[in-house]
Structures are given as structure tokens and as C-alpha cells.
Amino acid sequence: MGEFSARRPPASLDLHKHFLMGEMADPIQLKDEGNKHFHAGEVDKAIECYTKAIKFCKDKKVLAVIYRNRSACFLKKESYNNAASDASKAIDVDATDFKALFRRCQALEKLGKLDMAFKDVQRCSTIEPKNKTFLETLRRLGAEIQAKLKTTFSTDSRVQNMFDILLDEEMDKDKKEKAANNLVVLAREDAGAERIFQNNGVPLLLDMLETGKVEMVLAAIRTFAGMCTGHKARTMAIIHLVGMDKLCSIMAVDNEDIALATSDLFQCINDSLTGGDRRVYGKEEALVLDASKDLKSILMALLEMIASKKVSGHGRDQALNLLSRNVPRKDKKDPDHSKSLFTIDHGLKKILKVCGQIPDLPDQLPMTENTQLIASVLLDKLWDDLRCDPERDHYREVCDEYIKGKFDPNDMDRNIHAINALSGLLQGPFEVGNQLVGRQGIMEMMVALCGSEREVDQMVAVEALIHSSTKMSRASFIITNGVSLLKDIYKKTKNEKIKIRALVGLCKLGSAGGDDYSMRQFSEGSTEKLAKQCRKWLCNSAMDTKTRKWAIEGLAYLTQDADVKDEFVEDEPAMKAMFELAKSKDKTILYAVACTLVNCTNSYEKKEIMPELVQLAKFSKQHVPEQHPKDKKDFIQKRVKRMLKGGVISALTVMVKADNLLLTDQTKEMLARVFLALADDAKDRGTICAHGGGKALIPLALEGSAIGKIKASHALAKIAAVSNPEIAFPGERIYEVVRPLVSLLHPERDGVQNYEALLSLTNLAGLNDKLRVKILKEKALPEIEQYMFEDHDHIRQAATECMCNLVTCKEVQDRYLEDGNDRLKLLVLMCAEDDEKLQRAAAGALAMLTAAQKKLCTKMTLVTLQWMEILQRLILHDQPQIQHRGLVIVYNILNSDDNELAKKLIESEILEILTVIGKAMDNPKRQLVIDVARTCLVKAMDLGLIKPFTTPS
């Protein structure tokens, strides 16, 4: 706008230095400097200049212009409160300043203050009655206000109707429950949430909580969650009206659905208070409220819950989950990790207390089968969030002090509590647990507990031995000292729960050599015997899930041996039993199942061994790893077929839906590896889709470790390349597939991943415009263009086919219209390639481009002198599809409004070719080609380039 034009030439002095010297600066010069920065897109620098100019400016009219300019900057930065404020200051000086009025209108609209924005634009249109922008904005805001009033009146009556039903004591139970659920739906919209709040809805919702009826309680909690979503002021009011104690007591009840719903409410509260919910609701008063006290009280309340006996197992799980999600930093670049330090100081011992609980003893904290693993995950996340050695030393000291403090020669219950807490650390921050295991007296205590007469002592000790032998060095120590002990327990005990744990300990130690066939710890056949026993327990449905889980733990170690893998997949009842357990509520089983599946499909990372290094190792008498004969490709493929037949996909889809905290990044990565191995054969991909595998892969491709996301994306590419995407990824999920596929186009991905991603994107781009736009939004176009120049024939062909499906988009056409690049030239030259698939794709793209953009018909003839020869080659091709595309290009040129070019075309041999094709007898196999040739001849007649029924001499 006009106020940004420079008033005078820029002064040569250094403004920054000028200020430092303390001299009075020139506000007009600063304004002009700000204008320059604004036009250059340097909005922050422009704001800085305007702010300094305001400080020194004494002239009210100039000051108004500066405020108006800074308002424009704040609009660019989406800082709407500041934009409105600055515009108001300009309007205070000149009430007819329509530019300032319109800027305030734009800011107010973004803040949701439609009435005030309407008044401003109304004044603008009065001052400038012919301004189309003002008139359009006036019309649009008027319509929006009417719609909002209609919605408000409608929402008011609906809310009041729900209240009347719920307050009527004689009302039918079903109607009350329906009304309560309708409130939940209304609360999800801001207008409905506000009406519920304003119509004294909080006391009514508290009354619903007091009923104790599950449906009513759930509806009340979910309504509160809707009211708290994205609205800081309302959230703070609700916290104080309901009270933190009340919220915690609801989450503490022994009902999984209520505990989960309350956890979601806490998450909504946290997101609203911390700004985690980024939606704009236009409530500027919420921006100035200090929520730090409320956030701290929530953190303290959750820490109290995890060690309280009044809290149910489900409530404890959700408290631990909330701490895991919201305490450690999501971005390690964020310098503030004070929440983690606070949690370690005030809650680390409480988390260790949860880990140390022995469910078989009396007077323990109520827990679910998942509680202790969730606590271990939280311990690991807190450790990972620490930034320096002193912080880590403090963490270790707290753990050391807690475990040593529990040791008591006269109280065996305290001892096993300490050892169980240590097991929790070994499953979480292993580094901390491993260091504590090495402390004097710890291993001796484990050995002593193994020899105890009490079965519970033996069980805890054996589990601790299993967890402490994760690393080879530790396993070697235990092989020397503990194998005989575990064998002794295994032979003597009559308790199946202890027997199976001792067996898993032996399995773990027996697999310490990994898949290296030459590094077996036990004698030939021992691992197969152990595996057979594990499979027997696994199939024993009379045993409880927690005990059968240990059988899978054993197989997770033993299936590193190829003989064991083969026997396991041949044992269909055992395999199906594992899949059924994977679907159970006990999610501590996920990691072991994932390990077993990775081993059976050989989808773990394999180190490539160079033959030269093998020879060198043999020469120097170093150990050389050996591959088991049954780990070769044909054996792996047979195992994959057996697993697919046994129902592995349905088990995987259930596992992917597990609680995010128990489905760790490492477990997600393993599941992605398994999916990729299962999708290797194109014939199996239909089976994967039919059982929901395509849908299950999407979250694995979007979240998790970098390697896991790539593997899942590659599996998606394999499926989308050969399947109907609308069946493989039903509904809106098809749009979620695009981003993972585009990630495979990165130059760091290997050629197979690039190729299959291009095939799948071609498949998607052929479906509809919305998907094509999505592919472009994910910035795939430059990568696809790059692969069109690739040396590898298959990749070049796949990229060209993908481009052929994308050229209907205006954005793609514009890139071909741009000057100074070889995009169009490449496409024309590709039409002359010997590779028929590449030729067909390039000709198809060129046909659609020249149809959509007439200018490209002329440009095509300028990019290469061979264009006529290439066109003739296309229309003489023996493949009808390629010939048809060439003829369409000829028609597009005749229809391009470039008469000279059309004349040149008809004066060439192309007319003779068109005549021969057009005069041919009708033929169903070639009819499309014949019809287009005849259409071209008719067009040439219309242009007056040939006479009717004439033939070339």
C-alpha cells in the first residue's frame, strides 16, 4: 500500500550504532528502513525499526502511519491482538483512516470478534464505497454473523433441552443417558461448550458424577473434556469449580473406561494450559492467564496417585501414562526440562515403589498386568530426558539409596521388593539397573533368594536374573555362576510359574550368541528341547496369561536358532496361541511377540560381511560368524507363508492399536520390519490388505524410530504399488498414506524404495484430484522430476509414469510453462526412447499437457529440432496406446491457435500418415486410433489447410 513508499533516500549512517551512541534517531528514516524490510519479507526487522521509530516520533500523523505499518507486520506474523491494538492507535489519530480500519477488521475477524470486524469494514465501505475488497468482506462477514447467530440460538435450545431431561427425576433412564451423550457431542463444538458453561452446566455435570452410574459418569467426564479443549480461561474455571481432588478420585475408581476417559480429560486440560492445543478460538483473555500453579498442582496430584493404595490399578496406569506423555520433553532442543527434575526429586521413589510391588504378597498396591512395565517406561523416559552427568549421578543415587534402604536381613518381603524394583530399572534405564546389579551383595542376594524355600522369593529372583542378563558380558557371568542354579530350580520346583521362569532364564542364556550358528552356548539339541517345552506351556490354556507370557519370552530368545524357528511355525497350535495372547489385555507381551516374529521372518538388521574380511579373519584365527542353513531365503519364504496362514496379520493389527507407551519405538520398529518381510511376495499383499494390514501400517509409518518409519513406509509402498489403494486404505486413510510414500523419495533411500514409492504414488495419482493435490502439497514434485533424469531405467520409467498422472494439476502445468529449464525437452526426447513403457508414459504426459496448455504446443517445437521426427515415430508406432497418444498430440497442435505451426504440420509427411490411418477400415482393436486420426483430418479441413476428400499427390 501507499504508506510503504520511501519518502527520502536512505541515510548512510549505521542506525544501530547511532542508537548505541544515545543520539536522537530520525523516526521518518526508521519508518522508511522498516518499509524496506517489509517489502523484502523481513517482517521481524521491520517491526524492530517501527518500534524504534514509535519511541522517537513526536508527530501524531507520522506516528499513526507507523502504527498502521506495524499492524500490517503483526498481521503477517499472525499476532492478531497486537495487529488490532496498533490499528486502533492509528484510528485514534484519524477516524477515517480506511487502511487502519481494514487491518483492524482483518485482525478482529481472526480473533473471532465478527461483530466488531463487521463495524470496521462497514466504515471502510462508507469511506470507499466502490472498493470491491471492502464490499466482498462486508458481504462475507454479514453471512458469517447470521450463520453464527442461527447456530447460537439452535445450540442454546439444544443445551437447554438436554438440561431439562437430565434434571427431570421422573425421566426414563434411557432418555437421560441419551441426553447425557448428546451433551458430549455439543461440548465438542466451541459454541456448544460455551453455552453449557454459561447455562450453569458445571453443577449439573457434578451431579451426574455423583450418581455413580458408569454411563452418566463417562458422559460428564467427556463433556468436561470437550469444554476444556483449546480454551484456557474455561479450563482454569472448571479446574477450580470441580477441584483437583475430585478429578483424581474419579480417575482412581476401579473402572477402565472411566479411568481412561478421565485421563483424556487431564490431557485436554494440560494441552489447553500449556498451549499444546494450537487451535484459534479467539479468546484473547485466555492469553494473559497464568496457569503455572494449576500445572504444578496437577503434577503433584499425579505423583501422589501413583503410590496411593486408594487408587485402582487402572487409575495408577493412567497416572503413569500422563506423566510419561507430559513430563519428559518432546523436543530435546527445548532447554527447559524442569518437570523431569521435579518428578525425579518428588516422585522417583514412588515410581520405584510401584516397580517393587509383589502381587502375590498381601497388602500391595492395586495394579493391572501392565502397571509395572508402564512404570519402567516412565523411569526410562525420565533418564533419557536428563542433560548432564551430575543430573544422572543424582538419579542413580536416588535409585541406589532406595534399593539399599529396602535390604533387611530380618525381613524377606523388603528384600524381594528391592530386587523387584531393580528388575523394573533393568527393564527401563538398563544402564542404571546394570550398574546396581554389579554392586556388592546384589547378585549374592539374588542367588540366596533362588535358594529360598518360599516360592515367591524364587520367582522374583529368577525374573531379576533374566532381566540382568540382557548383555553378553552379564550373560557370560551368569552362565558361569547361575546356569546350574537355574537348572536346579527347574528340576526341583513343582510350581509351574517358577519352572517356566527358570526355563526362560536358561533360554536367554542359551541364546547369548545371537543367530551366530557357531556360538551356541549349550550342546546340540538343547535349545530345541527348551523351545519344545516353551511351546507346550504356550498351548496350555489352563495356565494364566502372565505365566504363558514367559513361554513367549523364552521363544523370543530361542527363535534366534533357525531350527527352533522352523519347528515353531510348523507347530500351528503354538503359533496361533501366541497370536491370541498378543491380542489379550496384557500388553507387556508385545515386545516378546515382536522379537519372536522378527526372528522367524529374519527381518532383523543383518551385517554385510565382505569375503575378503572373512578370509583375513580366518588367516588371523579370529571368530567368523556362520549362517544357519535354514536361514536361507527359501526357508524364510516358507516360514512367512505359514505365519500368514496362521493369522499373523490380525495379531499385528491388534498390537499396533496398543497403548502408545507400551508400544515403544523399538517395538514399533520390529513390527514394521515384520510387515515388510510379510509383504515381500506380491502374491501375499492381498491377504495383508484383507486382514487390515494396510490400515495398521499407517501409524507405524508416521510415528516411531527413523528406521521403523522407513521400513513401514516401504511396506506401504509395496502394498500400494500392486493393490487397489481404495480397498487397501479405505476412506480418508488413503490420504494419510501419501506422506510416508513421499518420504521414500529422499535421495538417502535405496533404489528399490525409490522405485516402489514411485509406483505406489503413480497408483494413487491415478485415482482423483484430491490425492494429486495431496502429493503436491507433500512437496513430492521436485523429487519425482529428479528421478526422471535417473540413470536407472526402471526408476526413470516409474517417475515418468507418476508425472503422467500428475500433469492434470495446474501447478505441474505451470512448471512446464516456465522458461529456463529442460522439463519439456526431456519429455519430448523420452517419446523417442526404445523402452516402450517409458515412451508410453512420456507421450501420455505430453498429450495431456498440450491439451491443457496451448502454449506448450508451440514451446514443444522450440525445445528440440527433432520434434517432428519424434512425433512421426509416435503416430507410426505398432503399439496402439503409444500411437493414440501421438495422434492426440497432433490434434492438440492443430487445435492450438498457432496457424503457422498447424500449417507446418500438415505440409509435412504427417498428413499422409493421418490419411492412411483415417482411411483404414473400422477395427475394434484399433478404432480409438482411427477415430483420432479422422478427427485430426476434420480439424485440418476446418482450418482450411486441406480440402475435403482430397488425397496427397
FENSULQUI-V216124 format. One line per field, one symbol per residue. ss: DSSP state (~ for helix, > for strand, _ for the rest). Layout:
ss = ???
//
This chain:
ss = _~~~__________~~~~~~______~~~~~~~~~~~~~___~~~~~~~~~~~~~~___~~~~~~~~~~~~~~~~~___~~~~~~~~~~~~~~____~~~~~~~~~~~~~___~~~~~~~~~~~~~~____~~~~~~~~~~~~~~~~~~~~~~~~~~~~~~~~~~~~_____~~~~~~~~~~~~~~~__~~~~~~~~~__~~~~~~~~~~___~~~~~~~~~~~~~~~___~~~~~~~~~~~_~~~~~~~~____~~~~~~~~~~~~~~~~~~~_________~~~~~___~~~~~~~~~~~~~~~______~~~~~~~~~~~~~~___________~~~~~~~~~~~~~~~~~~_______________~~~~~~~~~~~~~~____~~~~~~~~~~~~~~~~~~_____~~~~~~~~~~~~~~~~__~~~~~~~~____~~~~~~~~~____~~~~~~~~~~~~~~___~~~~~~~~~~_~~~~~~~~~~___~~~~~~~~~~~~~~~______~~~______~~~~~~~~~~~~~______~~~~~~~~~~~~~~___~~~~~~~~~_~~~~~~~~~~~____~~~~~~~~~~~~~~~_________~~~~~~~~~_________~~~_~~~~~~~~~~~~~~_~~~~~~~~~________~~~~~~~~~~~~~~___~~~~~~~~~__~~~~~~~~~~___~~~~~~~~~~~~~~~~~__~~~~____~~~~~~~~~~~_______~~~~~~~~~~~~~~~___~~~~~~~~~___~~~~~~~_____~~~~~~~~~~~~~~___~~~~~~~~_____~~~~~~~~_____~~~~~~~~~~~~~~~~~__~~~~~~~~~___~~~~~~~~~____~~~~~~~~~~~~~~~____~~~~~~~~___~~~~~~~~~~_______~~~~~~~~~~~~~~~~___________
//
